[in-house]
Structures are given as C-alpha cells and as structure tokens.
Amino acid sequence: MVIRVRSPHSNNQINRLSKWKYALLGLMLISLLLQAIPTLYGDIPAISIQSLSDEPVSISEIHDILDTANLTSLDIHQQDNTKVISFSDIAEQQLAKQALDYVLGDTSEITIQYQSAAPQWFKTIGAEPVKLGLDLRGGVQLLLFVDLDTFFNKYTDAMVREIRQTLREERIRNIIVRKISESEIKIVGSKFSINNLFTSDTAQQWVHWQHRKSDNDYILSLSEEENLRLVRSVMTQNITTLRSRINELGVVEASVQRQGRNHIRIELPGLYDPKQAKLIIGATASLSFYEASETGALTINNLQGLPIKLLRQPVLSGEHIIDANSSLDEMGRPQVNIKLDGLGGDKMVSFSRHNIGKQMASVYTEYVVDQHGKLLPKDKVINVATIQSTLGNSFRITGLDNQEEANQLALLLRSGALTAPVQIVEERAIGPTLGEENIQAGLSALVLGFIGMAAFLIVWYRRFGWVAIIGLTANLIMQVGFLVLLPGAVLTLPGIAGLVLTVGMAVDTNVLIFERIRDKLREGASLAVSIDFGYRSAFITIFDANITTLISALCLYGIGSGPLQGFATTLILGLISSMICGIWVTRALINPIWGRDMRKMVKI
C-alpha cells in the first residue's frame, strides 16, 4: 500500500491558487454586474439632430418647434456637434421626429436613438442597456428580392465582350459569339478556329466556364461551383452595402441577413417610418469605367448635369474593385486609390497601355423602381480623369475638386462594387405597444420560472438551495453582461425563451452536484469530504452534457437566422455561464462555510 502525504508547502500553494482563482472569478462577476445593471434601468427614446448647414439649429428653436406641435421633451442637450432630445415615451418621439423633419429636414440630419436611463457614470465605463430586437422594440421589417438574373445577364454580357476581344487580339476569324441565356454563350465557327480560341492564353481565364459541343457549335455554360460562388459573393456584397446605407438612418441595432437564395431580410428596431427606410434601402448602385470620347455613341450626364459622351462598351465593371480609399497626391491634391482583382488588373493594363492621354469616366448606376414596379437603371458620370500612364491592379483617380469629393467617390466605389439590383417585396411595421407586451410576457415567464425553481431548491436542499439560488442569480447577471459586451448581439423574444431555458438547465448542474454529495454522505463520509467528492465526480458529467448541447446550439446559430439566432445566442451564453456559476461560484460560497466541516450523516 502506498500512502501519499501532501506537504504543508504544497497545501499552501493550492490555497494560494484557489484564492487567486476565486478573486478573478469575483472580479469577473463584478465587471459583468456593472454591465448588466443599466439593463434594469432600461432606456428612453431620443432624437439626435446634426446640422448640415453653416448655421446649426439652436436649442431655443427646437423648443419652439416642439411647443408648436404640443410636445414636451425630458431634456435637450449638446453632445459633440449633435443636439440630443429625450422623451418620456416612443409615441412622443415619433411625433417629434415628424415635426422636426417637416421644419428642419433640408438643413439637418435627424435620426432616432435610445439613451440609457441609468446614471451617467455607467456610460463613462462603457455600460449600456442590452440592445432589444425588433419583436421587443417594435420597428420596421423589410424583405428584399435580389435580382440575380440581372447580375448574371451583365456577367455573361461581359464574358461575350471578353471573348470577342480575345478573337480580335489573337486575330482569330470566322467565329460568331452571342449570348443565348443569362449563363450560356453560343460560339459558332469552324472547328479549327474554335480550337485556336480555346487553346489561346487568354482562354485560361475562362476555367469557370464549361464548354460542350452542340451540332457544329459550342456552348459555354457557367459551372455550378462558380454560379454558387457568384451568388454568395453578390449576396454578401449587397448585405455589406445595405448595412452601410442603414447607418444613414441612425439605426445602430439593425439586422441585415440573407434569407434563402435571393432574398435579404432587414429588421430596423425603433424605426417606425417605412417610407424613410425604403428611400435609403430601396435603390441599388453599381459602378463601371468607360472611355470618354467625343465620337462615343453613349451620352450620360455628369453631376453638374452636363452631357458626357462615352464609348458604348465599359472598360471595367465594379465587380473587379477590391478596395477604394481617398488620399492626397504629391502636390497635396485629393485623389482616390483603386485596387482591382487579378482579372480586373489585366483588363486595365490592356486598356490603359493603348490609351495614355485619353480620358476615362467613372459611371455610377443607381437602380430605381418605376411606376410599374420595375427596376430601371439611372446613370450618372461622377468623375472624368486623364490616363497618365499604364494602369494595373492599383491606380488612382485624380482631378477631383476637394477632399470631400474624393471621400464620397471612394465610398461610392466601395459600396457600388458587385451589387445586384434589389426590390422591396414585403414590408411590415411592428408597433412599440406590441413590443412592450412581449417584454412583459417574457419577463413574467422568466420571473415565474425563477421563483418556481427557487422554491423547489429551498424545499429540497435547504441551506444548499440558497447557495444554488445565488448561483442562478449570478448566472442571469453573467448572461445579460455577456449580451451587452457581445458585438451585434440583441435580445429578442426567443432570446428571453433561451434565458428561461438556460436557467432551468443551470439547476441541473446544482442537482447533480448536490445528489452526489448526498450519496457520499449516505456512505458515511464527512460533509467536507462529500462536498469535495460531489464537485469532482459531477464535473465530467456536467461538462459532457453542456458540450453536447453547446455543439447543437452552435449549429443552430450557424444554420438558422433571425429568431433562431437570438435563441441560440442566449443558449450558448447560458451554457457557458451555467458552467461557471453552477460549479465555481457555488463552490466559492460553500467551501468557506462547510468546506472543513468533518461532521458525518449531515442532512442537506
């Protein structure tokens, strides 16, 4: 028999490590508590006014506008260059926005927002209330249809032009190239000429197009893998562009997510004016580069309304733009730096090499819905620049009037790249009253569930039951704190359901531990030994159960969208916090009180 004796020195080390561990745990709980407290205070509706003119609106003018509309504000104060007005309820906020828009709409940017009702010092440490989703806040939900057919038609048209350009450069004759569908191209010609085309160096760039023989012709069709990649890329770019546009609405808690193959769902909590949202979101932009020439057959007006003649075929379209940013040139003049992908760079090299000294125009195309509900393109020339040297993957656009114009052009180039037209096919407004009812119903379910579990724990486990209740309370605080700190996380009605569920699951952790302690006590062990055994033996079971549930929750978050992601988010955070609180927080409370109790046959 081997007897292991632990030295006093090693015991002191373990004690010191335990103290450090519990000190860090306590510090984390205090930090998360400070983050969670503002959620108890809630937030109040507000409006921000940022002047667009040289003479900003004064606070007294704002008071006069509100008095005329018979509206009363809680407070009006200056915050940086913005005036913020707070109200007692959402109804007054919406009426005030309408009144302010009517009077100041042309001279000021007016957006709705929500401010924490907690004391100001919470804001200085970065503590804000948890953001609420559409079903709790109320607001506007839009469903957008992405016109992928238009994109693929343009993509195939570009491919046809590229093949014809290759035929001219390689001097291959007696071949006719035409588009027969949105993703198919027909090539008609002699077998010898077509073989020369397919074996040319340029044809290596067409690897994503499959070709098959049809009678004496060849059909090029887009591969399934490339089709899926392009759809994914277009949808991602559209979502990115829409998010940047939504920022103009001042809705920081907006949700923009893909739904199905060609739809995007947008949720705008706190916004109750669908017309305003549709004006910003409904249009879609793209960008192309054309050669400017007096002999051009295409005429497009510039920003000043003057006609600019262009060659009909674009040199380059926006899908090849990777990045665009503004800067200053060697003389301190504004410029925009453009970065292209590999194929776009090759096209630009080929064009610019033979056109030094000529002008190239940047054409901005915005798709708008006509009176018949159809998407129509609206073009305008935003810049005409002279090509000074051979351009490659990176080049710059000069000749801009000021830095503001350069910043705007860079923004347009970034947002316009690879965007397919969109159309709003469904809109839904959820009133703030319904949101308040959802909050009350969700909180009532949470409180009743918590009270029921607390009663069970106290009756069944007595003293240890009170410890479990403290652990459950810490669990809730930790979840809310994590939600506040997690970027982009919002609390939805399914999220509240996730909170209720994880509180119930957290009880399982304590039940497993306490039952193991009871089993050991029945064997005749002391309370201290039973506590140590209960926590150690239950840990693996608890860990395994939580990990398997966590994997399911992660899959639900990755595959689901909207309400499913809200539920999965709180479930994931709840699993993590229940592990921490159910094992380490409760043990930190039990150890100092009963951790050295050597009594046997103690009832818990």
TIBADREN-441385 format. One record per residue (C-alpha): residue number from 1; y, x negated, z. Coordinates in Angstrom, 3 decimals. Layout:
<recs>
REC num       py       px       pz
REC NUM        Y        X        Z
...
</recs>
This chain:
<recs>
REC num       py       px       pz
REC   1    0.000    0.000    0.000
REC   2    3.405   -1.292   -0.999
REC   3    6.352   -0.471    1.209
REC   4    9.793   -0.829   -0.385
REC   5   12.612   -1.451    2.050
REC   6   16.144   -0.859    0.803
REC   7   18.561   -3.359    2.279
REC   8   21.720   -2.209    4.058
REC   9   23.678   -4.101    1.400
REC  10   22.155   -2.049   -1.418
REC  11   22.784    1.167    0.549
REC  12   26.455    0.221    0.885
REC  13   26.650   -0.382   -2.866
REC  14   25.117    3.036   -3.598
REC  15   27.540    4.693   -1.182
REC  16   30.490    2.976   -2.815
REC  17   29.288    4.023   -6.285
REC  18   28.830    7.598   -5.078
REC  19   32.338    7.638   -3.634
REC  20   33.794    6.367   -6.922
REC  21   31.763    8.928   -8.885
REC  22   32.925   11.836   -6.739
REC  23   36.503   10.544   -6.732
REC  24   36.535   10.514  -10.551
REC  25   34.952   13.973  -10.571
REC  26   37.631   15.285   -8.208
REC  27   40.399   13.698  -10.317
REC  28   38.997   15.341  -13.464
REC  29   38.821   18.749  -11.758
REC  30   42.407   18.456  -10.519
REC  31   43.600   17.489  -14.021
REC  32   41.777   20.426  -15.614
REC  33   43.080   22.760  -12.894
REC  34   46.658   21.763  -13.763
REC  35   45.882   22.501  -17.417
REC  36   44.316   25.873  -16.570
REC  37   46.978   27.224  -14.163
REC  38   49.569   28.113  -16.889
REC  39   46.962   30.453  -18.411
REC  40   47.144   32.540  -15.216
REC  41   50.895   32.926  -15.728
REC  42   50.402   33.843  -19.385
REC  43   53.178   33.547  -21.950
REC  44   56.226   35.501  -23.020
REC  45   57.284   36.417  -26.580
REC  46   60.193   34.460  -28.020
REC  47   62.103   33.755  -31.243
REC  48   63.431   30.420  -32.437
REC  49   66.492   30.113  -34.707
REC  50   67.130   26.938  -36.671
REC  51   70.315   26.855  -38.700
REC  52   70.102   25.925  -42.407
REC  53   73.879   25.655  -42.838
REC  54   76.509   23.231  -41.559
REC  55   77.779   25.805  -39.058
REC  56   74.938   26.799  -36.716
REC  57   74.964   30.252  -35.173
REC  58   76.328   30.333  -31.621
REC  59   74.708   31.891  -28.571
REC  60   77.528   34.435  -28.317
REC  61   76.876   35.546  -31.923
REC  62   73.199   36.013  -31.074
REC  63   74.184   38.147  -28.065
REC  64   76.396   40.286  -30.314
REC  65   73.572   40.841  -32.843
REC  66   71.142   41.844  -30.094
REC  67   73.695   44.129  -28.413
REC  68   74.346   45.885  -31.719
REC  69   70.590   46.533  -32.038
REC  70   70.425   47.730  -28.378
REC  71   68.077   44.883  -27.462
REC  72   68.055   42.785  -24.303
REC  73   66.788   39.221  -24.042
REC  74   65.482   37.498  -20.961
REC  75   67.056   34.173  -21.834
REC  76   68.778   32.290  -24.671
REC  77   68.868   28.513  -24.527
REC  78   69.314   25.485  -26.767
REC  79   66.209   23.366  -27.400
REC  80   66.997   20.291  -29.523
REC  81   68.583   21.749  -32.693
REC  82   66.986   25.153  -32.183
REC  83   68.045   28.186  -30.177
REC  84   65.199   29.967  -28.380
REC  85   65.415   33.618  -27.307
REC  86   62.777   35.053  -24.951
REC  87   61.930   38.745  -24.453
REC  88   60.044   40.871  -21.962
REC  89   57.565   42.328  -24.475
REC  90   56.335   41.920  -28.055
REC  91   57.938   45.171  -29.286
REC  92   61.437   43.854  -28.485
REC  93   60.532   40.500  -30.051
REC  94   59.597   42.160  -33.352
REC  95   62.710   44.384  -33.412
REC  96   64.913   41.399  -32.609
REC  97   63.392   39.373  -35.433
REC  98   64.151   42.179  -37.896
REC  99   67.754   42.397  -36.681
REC 100   68.262   38.622  -36.802
REC 101   66.630   38.369  -40.232
REC 102   68.991   41.027  -41.552
REC 103   72.114   39.222  -40.326
REC 104   71.106   35.520  -40.420
REC 105   68.251   35.494  -42.941
REC 106   70.149   33.465  -45.572
REC 107   71.595   30.886  -43.192
REC 108   68.860   30.372  -40.599
REC 109   65.129   29.903  -40.313
REC 110   63.833   32.493  -37.828
REC 111   60.284   32.256  -36.518
REC 112   58.327   33.941  -33.751
REC 113   56.687   31.956  -30.992
REC 114   55.385   32.275  -27.450
REC 115   56.527   30.353  -24.381
REC 116   54.669   29.687  -21.190
REC 117   55.730   31.812  -18.230
REC 118   54.618   29.050  -15.839
REC 119   57.207   26.878  -14.053
REC 120   58.919   24.334  -16.290
REC 121   57.294   21.303  -14.644
REC 122   53.920   22.328  -16.092
REC 123   55.378   21.827  -19.558
REC 124   56.564   18.337  -18.664
REC 125   52.940   17.309  -18.044
REC 126   51.778   18.990  -21.255
REC 127   50.116   22.016  -19.601
REC 128   50.311   25.175  -21.740
REC 129   48.535   28.554  -21.627
REC 130   45.339   28.802  -23.657
REC 131   46.052   29.993  -27.196
REC 132   44.897   33.533  -27.968
REC 133   43.141   34.627  -31.138
REC 134   44.046   37.484  -33.443
REC 135   41.943   40.073  -31.614
REC 136   43.716   39.312  -28.307
REC 137   47.228   38.543  -29.518
REC 138   47.454   41.007  -32.393
REC 139   48.862   39.970  -35.754
REC 140   48.012   39.864  -39.459
REC 141   44.725   39.121  -41.169
REC 142   44.612   38.366  -44.903
REC 143   41.663   37.895  -47.231
REC 144   42.430   35.784  -50.299
REC 145   40.428   35.625  -53.521
REC 146   40.395   32.163  -55.099
REC 147   40.358   32.391  -58.892
REC 148   37.798   29.685  -59.596
REC 149   37.389   30.904  -63.198
REC 150   40.969   29.883  -63.963
REC 151   40.352   26.460  -62.465
REC 152   37.136   25.877  -64.415
REC 153   38.804   27.058  -67.631
REC 154   41.543   24.461  -67.128
REC 155   38.972   21.840  -66.149
REC 156   36.920   22.493  -69.306
REC 157   40.072   22.511  -71.458
REC 158   40.904   19.074  -70.072
REC 159   37.387   17.904  -70.950
REC 160   37.763   19.159  -74.529
REC 161   41.031   17.249  -74.869
REC 162   39.408   14.138  -73.431
REC 163   36.523   14.268  -75.937
REC 164   38.944   14.721  -78.827
REC 165   40.978   11.775  -77.556
REC 166   37.800    9.684  -77.477
REC 167   36.997   10.703  -81.053
REC 168   40.430    9.511  -82.172
REC 169   40.244    6.219  -80.253
REC 170   36.688    5.441  -81.411
REC 171   37.509    6.645  -84.959
REC 172   34.506    8.949  -84.985
REC 173   34.904   11.596  -87.688
REC 174   33.212   14.825  -88.820
REC 175   32.892   16.282  -85.315
REC 176   34.290   19.615  -84.105
REC 177   34.729   20.182  -80.360
REC 178   35.501   23.591  -78.868
REC 179   35.119   25.428  -75.578
REC 180   32.615   28.299  -75.580
REC 181   32.825   29.312  -71.892
REC 182   34.527   28.290  -68.668
REC 183   31.975   25.487  -68.126
REC 184   30.440   24.879  -71.543
REC 185   31.588   22.897  -74.606
REC 186   30.095   23.017  -78.090
REC 187   30.012   19.880  -80.259
REC 188   29.320   20.364  -83.953
REC 189   28.745   17.437  -86.337
REC 190   26.275   15.067  -87.870
REC 191   23.563   13.561  -85.704
REC 192   24.843   10.056  -86.401
REC 193   28.433   10.869  -85.362
REC 194   27.326   12.665  -82.190
REC 195   25.111    9.720  -81.191
REC 196   28.107    7.427  -81.625
REC 197   30.137    9.725  -79.377
REC 198   27.532    9.846  -76.618
REC 199   26.990    6.061  -76.674
REC 200   30.711    5.180  -76.537
REC 201   32.067    3.501  -73.395
REC 202   34.336    6.449  -72.613
REC 203   31.368    8.836  -72.608
REC 204   30.076    7.123  -69.457
REC 205   32.740    9.085  -67.586
REC 206   31.009   12.338  -68.569
REC 207   27.967   11.795  -66.391
REC 208   28.561   15.115  -64.638
REC 209   28.179   16.999  -67.912
REC 210   24.665   17.704  -69.153
REC 211   24.018   17.979  -72.900
REC 212   21.281   19.820  -74.738
REC 213   20.524   20.349  -78.394
REC 214   21.038   23.827  -79.853
REC 215   20.030   24.043  -83.550
REC 216   22.212   21.386  -85.203
REC 217   24.791   21.447  -82.396
REC 218   25.051   20.022  -78.883
REC 219   26.097   21.997  -75.803
REC 220   27.791   20.221  -72.895
REC 221   27.483   22.106  -69.604
REC 222   28.735   21.196  -66.158
REC 223   25.895   20.120  -63.854
REC 224   25.121   22.306  -60.858
REC 225   25.846   19.463  -58.423
REC 226   29.266   18.827  -59.971
REC 227   30.002   22.550  -60.039
REC 228   29.324   22.810  -56.293
REC 229   31.367   19.665  -55.610
REC 230   34.348   21.012  -57.554
REC 231   34.152   24.398  -55.815
REC 232   34.053   22.676  -52.432
REC 233   36.956   20.411  -53.391
REC 234   39.082   23.289  -54.726
REC 235   38.466   25.423  -51.637
REC 236   39.256   22.514  -49.308
REC 237   42.489   21.735  -51.169
REC 238   43.505   25.394  -51.134
REC 239   42.884   25.622  -47.393
REC 240   44.940   22.463  -46.796
REC 241   47.796   23.781  -48.930
REC 242   47.751   27.191  -47.252
REC 243   47.849   25.599  -43.801
REC 244   50.967   23.644  -44.755
REC 245   52.580   26.843  -46.046
REC 246   51.694   28.748  -42.890
REC 247   53.620   26.131  -40.911
REC 248   56.722   27.530  -42.614
REC 249   56.003   30.843  -40.869
REC 250   56.116   29.149  -37.477
REC 251   52.642   30.426  -36.574
REC 252   51.059   27.416  -34.894
REC 253   47.882   29.251  -33.840
REC 254   46.907   30.357  -37.347
REC 255   43.299   30.215  -38.517
REC 256   42.501   29.395  -42.170
REC 257   38.799   29.382  -43.013
REC 258   36.600   29.616  -46.061
REC 259   34.582   32.813  -46.406
REC 260   31.777   32.857  -48.948
REC 261   32.050   31.049  -52.275
REC 262   35.539   32.062  -53.388
REC 263   37.377   33.742  -50.500
REC 264   39.617   32.423  -47.729
REC 265   40.353   34.347  -44.539
REC 266   43.695   33.781  -42.815
REC 267   44.480   35.003  -39.300
REC 268   48.081   34.882  -38.089
REC 269   48.197   35.777  -34.378
REC 270   51.573   37.015  -33.191
REC 271   52.915   37.779  -36.682
REC 272   53.370   41.499  -37.397
REC 273   55.190   41.375  -40.742
REC 274   52.598   41.191  -43.565
REC 275   55.332   41.029  -46.225
REC 276   56.693   37.786  -44.829
REC 277   53.221   36.253  -44.741
REC 278   52.432   37.362  -48.296
REC 279   55.647   35.864  -49.677
REC 280   54.736   32.439  -48.334
REC 281   50.977   32.522  -48.827
REC 282   50.511   34.669  -51.924
REC 283   51.734   32.176  -54.507
REC 284   49.741   29.120  -55.574
REC 285   51.079   25.877  -57.012
REC 286   49.748   23.094  -59.217
REC 287   51.298   20.085  -60.924
REC 288   50.935   18.340  -64.291
REC 289   52.604   15.433  -66.094
REC 290   53.870   15.873  -69.683
REC 291   55.548   13.602  -72.194
REC 292   59.173   14.704  -72.695
REC 293   60.186   14.664  -76.357
REC 294   62.851   16.346  -78.492
REC 295   60.093   17.141  -81.010
REC 296   57.971   18.871  -78.383
REC 297   56.721   22.374  -79.060
REC 298   56.731   23.355  -75.370
REC 299   60.015   24.238  -73.621
REC 300   60.256   24.572  -69.829
REC 301   63.426   24.857  -67.744
REC 302   64.228   22.334  -65.031
REC 303   65.506   23.102  -61.524
REC 304   69.063   23.458  -62.854
REC 305   67.941   25.973  -65.497
REC 306   68.311   23.570  -68.443
REC 307   65.547   23.631  -71.099
REC 308   63.338   20.534  -71.384
REC 309   61.179   20.018  -74.476
REC 310   57.673   18.691  -73.861
REC 311   54.578   17.905  -75.878
REC 312   52.076   20.722  -75.551
REC 313   49.144   18.752  -74.044
REC 314   49.591   17.364  -70.493
REC 315   49.092   13.664  -69.886
REC 316   47.598   14.232  -66.458
REC 317   46.948   17.224  -64.198
REC 318   47.260   17.467  -60.425
REC 319   43.569   17.185  -59.552
REC 320   43.771   13.402  -60.017
REC 321   46.515   12.932  -57.375
REC 322   45.127   11.451  -54.155
REC 323   48.388   10.878  -52.295
REC 324   52.169   11.026  -52.714
REC 325   54.885    9.793  -50.385
REC 326   58.610    9.066  -50.610
REC 327   60.323    5.728  -50.001
REC 328   63.229    3.575  -51.192
REC 329   63.159    1.088  -54.085
REC 330   64.594   -2.455  -54.113
REC 331   68.122   -1.103  -54.584
REC 332   67.803    1.427  -51.782
REC 333   67.401    4.372  -54.155
REC 334   64.904    7.159  -53.405
REC 335   61.532    7.158  -55.158
REC 336   58.128    8.835  -54.904
REC 337   54.957    6.750  -54.838
REC 338   51.952    8.337  -56.558
REC 339   48.311    7.341  -56.090
REC 340   45.627    8.557  -58.530
REC 341   41.858    8.574  -58.517
REC 342   39.862    6.334  -60.892
REC 343   39.753    8.699  -63.867
REC 344   43.408    9.649  -63.465
REC 345   44.352    5.960  -63.316
REC 346   42.525    5.238  -66.573
REC 347   44.307    8.126  -68.283
REC 348   47.700    6.972  -67.011
REC 349   47.077    3.375  -68.141
REC 350   46.113    4.535  -71.618
REC 351   49.165    6.794  -71.950
REC 352   51.827    4.552  -70.415
REC 353   50.730    1.432  -72.306
REC 354   51.744    3.058  -75.588
REC 355   54.790    4.958  -74.302
REC 356   57.001    2.428  -72.457
REC 357   60.622    3.545  -72.620
REC 358   59.710    7.181  -73.146
REC 359   60.193    9.958  -70.640
REC 360   57.535   11.712  -68.560
REC 361   58.151   15.075  -66.884
REC 362   56.580   16.484  -63.728
REC 363   55.909   20.207  -64.232
REC 364   55.416   22.381  -61.166
REC 365   53.448   25.590  -61.819
REC 366   53.509   28.476  -59.370
REC 367   51.206   31.454  -59.828
REC 368   52.776   34.809  -59.002
REC 369   51.369   38.337  -59.122
REC 370   52.945   40.605  -61.760
REC 371   53.449   44.368  -61.515
REC 372   49.906   44.955  -62.775
REC 373   48.367   42.793  -60.053
REC 374   47.536   39.882  -62.369
REC 375   48.220   36.224  -61.601
REC 376   50.702   34.685  -64.046
REC 377   51.920   31.059  -64.129
REC 378   55.609   30.272  -63.658
REC 379   56.505   26.727  -64.774
REC 380   59.494   24.546  -63.984
REC 381   60.292   20.864  -64.535
REC 382   61.024   19.256  -61.185
REC 383   61.590   15.704  -62.452
REC 384   62.002   13.708  -65.673
REC 385   61.600    9.923  -65.367
REC 386   61.514    7.000  -67.801
REC 387   58.314    4.946  -68.058
REC 388   59.436    1.369  -67.377
REC 389   56.055   -0.401  -67.526
REC 390   52.327    0.217  -67.854
REC 391   51.231    2.536  -65.072
REC 392   47.854    2.525  -63.312
REC 393   46.300    4.153  -60.255
REC 394   49.596    3.725  -58.427
REC 395   53.048    4.256  -59.889
REC 396   56.423    5.552  -58.839
REC 397   58.817    8.249  -59.946
REC 398   62.485    7.215  -59.874
REC 399   65.768    8.729  -60.988
REC 400   65.962   11.109  -58.024
REC 401   69.343   12.177  -56.700
REC 402   68.725   11.756  -52.970
REC 403   66.081   11.131  -50.333
REC 404   65.726   14.836  -49.585
REC 405   64.776   15.486  -53.208
REC 406   62.242   12.640  -53.008
REC 407   60.717   14.091  -49.840
REC 408   60.487   17.526  -51.444
REC 409   58.893   16.134  -54.615
REC 410   56.301   14.188  -52.599
REC 411   55.475   17.358  -50.663
REC 412   55.086   19.337  -53.887
REC 413   52.821   16.691  -55.374
REC 414   50.591   16.630  -52.313
REC 415   50.385   20.390  -51.937
REC 416   50.005   21.102  -55.626
REC 417   47.001   18.875  -56.297
REC 418   43.762   20.609  -57.315
REC 419   44.811   24.151  -56.421
REC 420   43.257   27.234  -57.992
REC 421   45.255   30.491  -58.108
REC 422   44.784   32.857  -55.166
REC 423   45.314   36.575  -54.794
REC 424   45.550   38.637  -51.613
REC 425   42.831   41.283  -51.875
REC 426   42.901   42.637  -48.328
REC 427   45.410   42.743  -45.504
REC 428   45.034   44.088  -42.022
REC 429   47.512   44.369  -39.167
REC 430   46.287   44.442  -35.574
REC 431   48.830   45.793  -33.108
REC 432   49.692   43.996  -29.862
REC 433   48.614   47.057  -27.837
REC 434   45.036   46.711  -29.067
REC 435   45.173   43.025  -28.194
REC 436   46.263   43.816  -24.634
REC 437   43.424   46.338  -24.289
REC 438   40.938   43.709  -25.462
REC 439   42.266   41.217  -22.904
REC 440   41.983   43.764  -20.087
REC 441   38.459   44.765  -21.131
REC 442   37.324   41.146  -21.458
REC 443   38.817   40.066  -18.134
REC 444   37.365   43.124  -16.391
REC 445   33.890   42.237  -17.677
REC 446   34.367   38.632  -16.512
REC 447   35.591   39.628  -13.043
REC 448   32.871   42.234  -12.504
REC 449   30.189   39.822  -13.664
REC 450   31.523   37.111  -11.385
REC 451   31.656   39.468   -8.364
REC 452   28.099   40.656   -9.014
REC 453   26.743   37.107   -9.207
REC 454   28.720   36.065   -6.131
REC 455   27.246   38.941   -4.133
REC 456   23.726   38.002   -5.201
REC 457   24.218   34.320   -4.322
REC 458   25.616   35.090   -0.866
REC 459   22.830   37.555   -0.024
REC 460   20.018   35.401   -1.358
REC 461   21.169   31.861   -0.485
REC 462   23.715   32.480    2.298
REC 463   25.524   29.207    3.040
REC 464   24.396   27.542   -0.172
REC 465   25.510   30.679   -2.003
REC 466   29.121   29.973   -1.025
REC 467   28.766   26.470   -2.448
REC 468   27.438   27.943   -5.695
REC 469   30.452   30.286   -5.872
REC 470   32.805   27.315   -5.546
REC 471   30.842   25.599   -8.314
REC 472   31.150   28.678  -10.547
REC 473   34.887   28.832   -9.904
REC 474   35.205   25.161  -10.824
REC 475   33.136   25.921  -13.925
REC 476   35.613   28.580  -15.087
REC 477   38.591   26.308  -14.373
REC 478   36.957   23.491  -16.312
REC 479   36.227   25.717  -19.335
REC 480   39.805   27.002  -19.522
REC 481   41.130   23.450  -19.095
REC 482   38.905   22.217  -21.919
REC 483   40.078   25.099  -24.148
REC 484   43.703   24.134  -23.539
REC 485   43.057   20.454  -24.314
REC 486   40.810   21.025  -27.334
REC 487   42.956   20.792  -30.520
REC 488   42.949   24.000  -32.545
REC 489   40.849   25.954  -30.016
REC 490   41.812   29.588  -29.415
REC 491   40.405   32.175  -27.022
REC 492   39.043   35.262  -28.771
REC 493   37.224   38.370  -27.555
REC 494   33.843   36.807  -28.488
REC 495   35.101   33.722  -26.657
REC 496   35.512   35.774  -23.482
REC 497   31.941   37.002  -24.023
REC 498   30.928   33.332  -24.198
REC 499   32.696   32.715  -20.880
REC 500   30.809   35.577  -19.222
REC 501   27.515   34.330  -20.652
REC 502   28.015   30.721  -19.545
REC 503   28.951   31.829  -16.024
REC 504   25.630   33.664  -15.878
REC 505   23.811   30.620  -17.267
REC 506   25.544   28.387  -14.730
REC 507   23.944   30.465  -11.962
REC 508   20.539   29.456  -13.358
REC 509   21.368   25.827  -12.587
REC 510   22.003   26.601   -8.922
REC 511   18.988   28.919   -8.673
REC 512   16.667   26.190   -9.997
REC 513   18.052   23.614   -7.549
REC 514   18.047   25.896   -4.522
REC 515   14.493   27.149   -5.188
REC 516   13.257   23.540   -5.425
REC 517   14.949   22.857   -2.083
REC 518   13.192   25.874   -0.561
REC 519    9.820   24.736   -1.940
REC 520   10.272   21.333   -0.312
REC 521   11.336   22.872    2.976
REC 522    8.174   25.012    2.977
REC 523    6.164   21.791    2.652
REC 524    7.672   20.646    5.964
REC 525   10.328   18.223    4.675
REC 526   13.694   17.906    6.362
REC 527   16.808   19.568    4.911
REC 528   18.297   16.232    3.787
REC 529   15.086   15.178    2.012
REC 530   14.716   18.646    0.460
REC 531   18.264   18.567   -0.906
REC 532   17.701   15.170   -2.497
REC 533   14.371   16.310   -3.946
REC 534   15.809   19.611   -5.214
REC 535   18.592   17.987   -7.199
REC 536   16.438   15.153   -8.580
REC 537   13.477   17.303   -9.611
REC 538   15.557   20.093  -11.155
REC 539   17.783   17.757  -13.168
REC 540   15.360   17.190  -16.078
REC 541   14.586   20.911  -16.384
REC 542   18.283   21.807  -16.330
REC 543   19.131   19.054  -18.800
REC 544   16.408   20.076  -21.274
REC 545   17.360   23.762  -21.111
REC 546   21.058   23.025  -21.680
REC 547   20.428   20.562  -24.516
REC 548   18.298   23.045  -26.482
REC 549   20.934   25.751  -26.028
REC 550   23.658   23.259  -26.966
REC 551   21.893   22.456  -30.249
REC 552   21.783   26.174  -31.094
REC 553   25.461   26.563  -30.185
REC 554   26.445   23.606  -32.388
REC 555   24.519   25.111  -35.315
REC 556   26.256   28.449  -34.706
REC 557   29.646   26.727  -34.727
REC 558   28.874   24.757  -37.891
REC 559   27.469   27.648  -39.915
REC 560   29.499   30.548  -38.515
REC 561   33.178   31.319  -38.906
REC 562   35.890   33.270  -37.102
REC 563   34.482   35.257  -34.137
REC 564   31.178   33.329  -34.239
REC 565   33.014   30.029  -33.878
REC 566   35.070   31.445  -31.000
REC 567   31.883   32.443  -29.205
REC 568   30.205   29.093  -29.995
REC 569   33.219   27.111  -28.738
REC 570   33.238   28.661  -25.272
REC 571   29.432   28.471  -25.155
REC 572   29.473   24.724  -25.899
REC 573   32.226   24.047  -23.359
REC 574   30.448   26.268  -20.823
REC 575   27.177   24.372  -21.187
REC 576   28.941   21.067  -20.553
REC 577   30.951   22.354  -17.584
REC 578   27.955   24.170  -16.033
REC 579   26.003   20.890  -16.037
REC 580   28.853   19.056  -14.353
REC 581   29.722   21.761  -11.819
REC 582   26.202   23.030  -11.131
REC 583   24.819   19.562  -10.371
REC 584   27.537   17.137   -9.328
REC 585   30.281   19.419   -7.941
REC 586   27.891   21.419   -5.762
REC 587   26.172   18.253   -4.562
REC 588   29.538   16.716   -3.725
REC 589   30.080   19.716   -1.429
REC 590   26.551   19.883    0.034
REC 591   25.991   16.172    0.754
REC 592   28.771   15.677    3.342
REC 593   27.688   18.797    5.265
REC 594   23.867   18.860    5.043
REC 595   23.027   15.587    3.302
REC 596   21.968   13.903    6.602
REC 597   20.535   16.967    8.324
REC 598   16.994   15.954    9.384
REC 599   16.022   19.389   10.717
REC 600   12.837   20.924    9.339
REC 601   11.910   24.520    8.486
REC 602   15.588   25.400    7.918
REC 603   16.245   28.612    6.025
REC 604   18.721   28.600    3.162
</recs>
